[in-house]
Amino acid sequence: MVRDYDEAIRFYVDGLGFTLVEDEPQGDKRWVVVSAGGGASLLLAQASSEEEKARVGDQTGGRVGFFLNTDDFDRDHARMTEFGVRFLETPRDEVYGRVAVFEDLYGNRWDLLQPARA
């Protein structure tokens, strides 16, 4: 859930490197889909009710709930940092790969993750 379609599109496309797949008007709403590739996509739904607006940025209760995989951690980390994406920690190496937690523009937590090679 997002506060504004256009700011969300800018963040996900320009900041995180997603592709805008669809942006179709549907009356007073829009059908907006972005994708990071690999078959998974996100539907960006603009909050409309007060209850929905109160949940923007807290869709996972403060936990990491989303994972953005990369094949070049340093490249994507640098691009995202330059865009102004807020990382909550310095990158670290774990047995499963190179990772750092970041927040989207609403405060939802994500892992930027380059999986370890098998």
N, C-alpha and C positions, 0 to 999 in steps of 0.2 A: 504494500500500500504506500502511496506517495502523496505529498501535498500538492504537487503541481506537475502535470505531464511534461511540460517543456524543460523545467529544471532537472527532472529525473532523466529525461532522454539525454540531455547534455552531460550529466554526470556519468551515466552508464556507457554512453558511446564515446565521449571525449576523454573522460577520466579513467574508465576501466577497460576501454577498448572493445566493448560489445558492438554488435552490428544491430542497427534498427531493422527489424524484420517486417513489422507492420505498424502503421499509424493511420487508422481509419476512423473517421467521425461516425458516431452512433447516437444521433440526437444530441443531448446535452453532455454525453460522455464520449470517450474515444477508446478504441481497441488498440492498445500500444504493446507491442511485443519486442523484446530485445533478446539477443542471443550471444553467448560467448563461444559458440561453436560446440561441436561434439554431441549435438542432438538435444541438449537441454536449453530451455528458453525461460524467460521471465515475463509474465504479464504484469505491466505496470498499471495498477488500478488507482485512480485518484480518489482519496477519501472524500466522502460526501456528508455522512452523518456526523454528529458530535462524537458518538462512540467510536466510529472509524478514525476520525481525526485524532482522538486521544491515543490511539494505538500506533500511529505512524512513528516509526523509530523504535518500537518496543515489541516487535512481532515475535521475538524469541526470548523474551524475559531477561535480556542482558547477556545471554550466552552467544557464543559463535553458532550461527545457524546456517551459514552459507559458506561454500568453498569455491574459490576461483583458482582452478588449476592453470599452470603455465608451464611452458617448455623452456622458458628463459626468465628465471626469477629476477635476476639483477636488472635486466632490461625493463620488465614490467614494473618492478618496484621503483626504479628511477623515473619512469614516465608518470606513474601514479603520484609519486611524491611531488614532481614538478607541477602537476595539475592541481595539487593541494589536498590530495587524499590524506586523511589523518591516520597514521599508523600508531597503534597503541604500544608498540614494542619494537625493539631492533630485531632484524632478521636473525633467526636461529636455525641451527641444523639439528634435526631429530633423526631417529632411525628411519622414519617414514619419508623424510625429505626436508627441504628448506622451506621455512614457513615464517609468516609474520601476521599478526592480527591487525586488521584495519576496520574503520567504520565507514559505512556508506554515508551519504549526505544527510541522512535522518538519524544516524546513531546505531543502526543495526550492525552487529559485528560479523565480520567475514574473516576467513583465512585466505591469504594469498599463499598458494602451495605449489612448489615444484616437487613432485614425487621423486623419491630416491629411485635410482635405476636398479633393476633387478639383476 
